[in-house]
Amino acid sequence: MRVTLRLSRHMDFGCYDKNSGEVECYLEIPNPEAVGCVERFATFMSLLLVIITFPFSLFECFKVVQEFERAVIFRLGRLRKGGARGPGLFFVLPCIDTYRKVDLRTVSFDVPPQEVLTRDSVTVAVDAVVYYRIKEPLNAVVKVADYSASTRLLAATTLRNVLGMRDLAQLLSDREAISHMMQANLDEATDPWGVEVERVEIKDVRLPVQLQRAMAAEAEADREARAKIIAAEGEIKASKALKEASLVMIDNPMALQLRYLQSLNTISAEKNSTIIFPFPMDFLKTFLGVPGPSNSSLPI
C-alpha cells in the first residue's frame, strides 16, 4: 500500500509497504535548479533584445578577463553552471546576467599593531604581514561577503591568540615558529572561503620603554660581569707567568740585568722625559757600612 501526502505545490511526502513488511517513507522535492516560466521568458526577452540591437549589443554581451582573473556569472541571481569563466572572452546576456571578477594574484596586507598580553604577563605591540591568494573563485564569491575584509579581521584575531600562548623570550626568539603556526591556523580557517594563506611574517615587536631600559641594564650588567671575570682570569695567568719568570731570574742573576736593559729600551722609545734608574743595594750598603752578601744585585 502506498500513501502520498502533498505538503505544498512543490513537495510530496508519502509512505509505502515494502515486500519485507517494513514501511518506508519518502520526501520528494523537485530540482531547485530547474528553470521556471518567468526565467525562461526573461531569457527569451534578453536574447530578443540582443538580436534587435545587433551588432551594437555585442559590446555588452562579450566580456574579457585577464590571465590572472576569473569571472563568476549569475543569471537572475543563480550561479551559472560551468564554474568560473576565463581567462579570455566570455558571453553574458544583458539585463539578466551579472558577473564578478576575482583576482587570483597574491595579495599582501599589513596587520595593524596588536596590543598582546604574553603568557608571562608582559604587554607588547606586534604587527605582521600576510600573503594570500584566491584558489577557489566560486567559494570566494558565494560563501563569504567580502573575503578580503574577513581575512584581515581573522588575521588580527589569530595574531593575538597565537602570541597570547607564548612567553616574551619565545616571542623574541621563535618568530619563525610563530609565523608558521599562524599561517596554519589562518589557512585552515579561510579554506572554506576559497582563500589560501601562503605566508605570514612577524614584522616588529615593540616593548614598553621601561621594559627596554630594564633589559638594557640587565644586558650591561651581564657584560660587565663577564669583563671582570675575563680580567680576573688574565691576572691569574699573568701572576703565574711572573712566578715562573722570578724562578728563572733567581737561578740566573744576569737575566735580571737583561730585563733591566730591555725596560730602558722600551722607556726610551716612548720619548719620556723621566727615566727611573734602578740602583743595586750593594752600593748603598758599602757607603753605609752595612755588611751584605757580595753576590746581591737586587734593584730597588
C-alpha positions as CSV (number, residue, x, y, z in Angstrom):
1,M,0.0,0.0,0.0
2,R,1.3,3.5,-0.9
3,V,0.1,6.7,0.8
4,T,1.2,10.1,-0.6
5,L,0.6,13.4,1.1
6,R,1.1,16.7,-0.8
7,L,2.6,19.2,1.6
8,S,2.8,22.0,-0.9
9,R,2.9,22.6,-4.6
10,H,6.5,21.5,-4.9
11,M,6.8,19.0,-2.1
12,D,5.3,15.5,-1.6
13,F,5.6,13.2,1.4
14,G,4.5,9.6,1.5
15,C,4.9,6.1,2.9
16,Y,4.6,2.6,1.4
17,D,4.9,-1.0,2.5
18,K,7.9,-3.0,1.3
19,N,7.9,-6.7,0.5
20,S,9.7,-7.4,3.7
21,G,6.9,-5.9,5.7
22,E,8.8,-2.7,6.6
23,V,7.3,0.8,6.0
24,E,9.5,3.2,4.1
25,C,8.8,7.0,3.9
26,Y,10.0,9.4,1.3
27,L,10.1,13.1,0.6
28,E,10.1,14.4,-3.0
29,I,11.4,17.8,-3.8
30,P,11.8,19.0,-7.4
31,N,15.2,20.1,-8.7
32,P,15.8,23.5,-7.2
33,E,17.9,24.4,-10.2
34,A,15.0,23.9,-12.6
35,V,14.2,27.0,-14.6
36,G,10.8,28.4,-14.2
37,C,8.5,30.0,-16.7
38,V,9.4,33.5,-15.6
39,E,13.1,32.8,-16.0
40,R,12.6,31.3,-19.5
41,F,10.6,34.4,-20.5
42,A,13.3,36.7,-19.2
43,T,16.0,34.8,-21.0
44,F,13.9,34.9,-24.3
45,M,13.4,38.7,-24.0
46,S,17.1,39.2,-23.3
47,L,18.0,37.2,-26.4
48,L,15.4,39.1,-28.4
49,L,17.0,42.4,-27.3
50,V,20.4,41.2,-28.4
51,I,19.0,40.3,-31.8
52,I,17.2,43.6,-32.2
53,T,20.2,45.7,-31.2
54,F,22.7,43.6,-33.2
55,P,25.6,44.4,-33.7
56,F,25.7,47.1,-31.0
57,S,24.7,44.6,-28.4
58,L,27.9,42.7,-28.9
59,F,29.8,45.4,-27.0
60,E,27.7,44.5,-23.9
61,C,27.5,40.7,-24.4
62,F,31.2,39.9,-24.8
63,K,33.5,40.5,-21.9
64,V,37.2,39.8,-21.4
65,V,39.1,38.8,-18.3
66,Q,42.8,38.8,-17.9
67,E,45.1,35.8,-17.4
68,F,45.2,36.4,-13.6
69,E,41.4,36.9,-13.3
70,R,38.3,34.8,-13.3
71,A,34.6,35.8,-13.8
72,V,31.8,34.3,-11.7
73,I,28.5,34.7,-13.6
74,F,25.0,34.9,-12.1
75,R,21.8,34.6,-14.2
76,L,18.8,36.0,-12.4
77,G,20.6,35.5,-9.1
78,R,21.6,31.9,-9.8
79,L,25.1,30.7,-10.2
80,R,25.6,29.5,-13.8
81,K,27.0,26.1,-14.4
82,G,30.5,25.5,-15.7
83,G,32.3,27.3,-12.9
84,A,34.3,30.5,-13.2
85,R,34.9,31.8,-16.7
86,G,38.3,32.9,-18.0
87,P,40.9,33.8,-18.9
88,G,39.8,35.2,-22.2
89,L,36.5,36.0,-23.8
90,F,33.1,35.0,-22.4
91,F,29.4,35.8,-23.2
92,V,26.7,37.3,-21.0
93,L,23.1,38.2,-21.7
94,P,22.2,41.9,-21.0
95,C,19.7,42.7,-18.1
96,I,19.7,39.1,-16.7
97,D,23.3,38.2,-16.3
98,T,25.7,39.8,-13.8
99,Y,29.3,38.8,-13.2
100,R,32.0,39.5,-10.7
101,K,35.7,39.4,-11.3
102,V,38.1,37.7,-8.9
103,D,41.8,38.4,-8.9
104,L,44.0,35.3,-8.5
105,R,47.2,37.1,-7.8
106,T,48.9,37.0,-4.4
107,V,47.8,39.9,-2.2
108,S,49.6,41.2,0.8
109,F,48.4,43.4,3.7
110,D,49.7,44.6,7.0
111,V,48.1,43.5,10.2
112,P,47.7,46.6,12.4
113,P,49.8,46.6,15.6
114,Q,48.1,44.5,18.2
115,E,48.4,45.0,22.0
116,V,49.1,41.5,23.2
117,L,49.5,40.2,26.8
118,T,52.0,37.3,26.7
119,R,51.8,34.3,28.9
120,D,54.3,35.8,31.4
121,S,52.1,39.0,31.7
122,V,54.1,41.3,29.5
123,T,52.3,43.8,27.2
124,V,53.8,44.1,23.8
125,A,52.7,45.6,20.5
126,V,53.2,43.2,17.5
127,D,52.4,43.8,13.8
128,A,52.7,41.3,10.9
129,V,52.3,41.0,7.2
130,V,50.1,38.3,5.5
131,Y,50.2,37.0,1.9
132,Y,47.2,35.2,0.5
133,R,45.6,34.3,-2.9
134,I,42.3,33.0,-4.2
135,K,42.3,29.3,-5.1
136,E,38.5,28.8,-5.5
137,P,36.8,31.8,-7.1
138,L,33.3,30.4,-6.7
139,N,33.7,29.9,-2.9
140,A,35.3,33.4,-2.6
141,V,32.2,35.0,-4.2
142,V,29.4,32.7,-2.9
143,K,30.4,31.7,0.6
144,V,31.7,34.9,2.0
145,A,30.5,38.5,1.5
146,D,34.0,40.1,1.5
147,Y,36.8,37.7,1.6
148,S,39.5,40.4,1.9
149,A,38.0,42.1,4.9
150,S,37.2,38.8,6.5
151,T,40.8,37.6,6.1
152,R,42.1,40.8,7.5
153,L,40.0,40.6,10.7
154,L,40.7,36.9,11.1
155,A,44.5,37.6,10.8
156,A,44.4,40.2,13.6
157,T,42.4,37.9,15.9
158,T,44.7,34.9,15.1
159,L,47.8,37.0,15.8
160,R,46.5,37.9,19.3
161,N,45.5,34.3,20.1
162,V,48.8,32.8,19.0
163,L,51.0,35.3,20.8
164,G,48.9,35.0,23.9
165,M,50.2,31.5,24.3
166,R,53.9,32.4,24.2
167,D,56.4,33.9,26.7
168,L,58.3,37.1,25.9
169,A,61.5,35.1,25.4
170,Q,59.8,32.8,22.9
171,L,58.2,35.7,21.1
172,L,61.6,37.4,20.6
173,S,63.5,34.2,19.6
174,D,60.9,31.9,17.9
175,R,59.4,34.3,15.3
176,E,59.6,31.7,12.5
177,A,57.7,29.1,14.5
178,I,55.1,31.6,15.4
179,S,54.7,32.6,11.8
180,H,54.3,29.0,10.7
181,M,51.7,28.4,13.4
182,M,49.8,31.5,12.5
183,Q,49.8,30.6,8.8
184,A,48.5,27.1,9.5
185,N,45.6,28.5,11.6
186,L,44.7,31.1,9.1
187,D,44.9,28.7,6.1
188,E,42.6,26.2,7.9
189,A,40.0,28.9,8.8
190,T,40.0,30.5,5.3
191,D,39.9,27.3,3.3
192,P,36.1,27.2,3.1
193,W,36.2,30.7,1.6
194,G,38.5,29.6,-1.2
195,V,41.4,31.6,0.2
196,E,44.9,30.2,0.6
197,V,47.3,31.9,3.1
198,E,50.7,31.5,1.6
199,R,52.9,33.2,4.1
200,V,52.8,35.1,7.4
201,E,55.7,37.2,8.8
202,I,56.1,38.9,12.1
203,K,57.4,42.4,11.3
204,D,58.1,44.1,14.6
205,V,57.8,43.6,18.3
206,R,57.5,46.8,20.3
207,L,58.3,46.6,24.0
208,P,57.4,49.2,26.7
209,V,60.0,51.8,27.4
210,Q,60.5,50.8,31.0
211,L,61.0,47.1,29.9
212,Q,63.5,48.2,27.3
213,R,65.5,50.1,30.0
214,A,65.4,47.1,32.3
215,M,66.6,44.7,29.6
216,A,69.4,47.1,28.6
217,A,70.5,47.5,32.2
218,E,70.5,43.7,32.6
219,A,72.5,43.2,29.4
220,E,75.0,45.9,30.6
221,A,75.4,44.3,34.0
222,D,75.9,40.9,32.3
223,R,78.6,42.3,30.0
224,E,80.4,44.0,33.0
225,A,80.3,40.7,34.9
226,R,81.9,38.8,32.0
227,A,84.5,41.6,31.6
228,K,85.5,41.3,35.3
229,I,85.7,37.5,35.0
230,I,87.9,37.8,31.9
231,A,90.2,40.4,33.7
232,A,90.5,38.2,36.8
233,E,91.4,35.2,34.6
234,G,94.1,37.4,32.9
235,E,95.5,38.4,36.3
236,I,95.8,34.8,37.3
237,K,97.6,33.8,34.2
238,A,99.9,36.9,34.5
239,S,100.8,36.1,38.1
240,K,101.7,32.5,37.1
241,A,103.9,33.8,34.3
242,L,105.6,36.3,36.7
243,K,106.2,33.5,39.2
244,E,107.9,31.3,36.6
245,A,110.0,34.3,35.5
246,S,111.1,35.1,39.1
247,L,112.2,31.5,39.5
248,V,114.3,31.8,36.3
249,M,115.9,35.1,37.5
250,I,116.9,33.6,40.9
251,D,118.8,30.8,39.1
252,N,120.5,33.2,36.7
253,P,121.2,36.8,38.0
254,M,122.2,38.0,34.6
255,A,118.5,37.6,33.4
256,L,117.6,40.5,35.8
257,Q,120.2,42.7,34.1
258,L,118.9,41.8,30.7
259,R,115.4,42.6,31.8
260,Y,116.6,45.9,33.1
261,L,118.2,46.9,29.8
262,Q,115.0,45.8,27.9
263,S,112.9,48.1,30.2
264,L,115.3,51.0,29.5
265,N,115.0,50.4,25.8
266,T,111.2,50.4,26.0
267,I,111.1,53.6,28.0
268,S,113.5,55.5,25.7
269,A,111.4,54.5,22.7
270,E,108.4,56.3,24.1
271,K,110.2,59.7,24.3
272,N,109.7,60.2,28.1
273,S,111.5,63.0,30.0
274,T,111.8,61.0,33.2
275,I,113.6,57.7,33.5
276,I,113.6,55.6,36.6
277,F,117.0,54.2,37.2
278,P,117.2,51.1,39.5
279,F,120.2,51.1,41.8
280,P,121.7,48.0,43.3
281,M,121.5,47.6,47.1
282,D,125.2,46.6,47.4
283,F,126.5,50.1,46.5
284,L,124.3,51.7,49.3
285,K,125.4,49.1,51.8
286,T,129.1,49.8,51.0
287,F,128.7,53.6,51.7
288,L,126.6,53.0,54.8
289,G,129.0,50.4,56.2
290,V,126.4,47.7,56.4
291,P,127.8,44.2,55.6
292,G,125.9,42.3,53.0
293,P,126.3,39.4,50.6
294,S,128.7,40.1,47.8
295,N,126.5,38.5,45.1
296,S,123.4,40.5,45.9
297,S,122.4,42.6,43.0
298,L,118.7,43.2,43.6
299,P,117.5,46.6,42.5
300,I,115.3,49.0,44.4
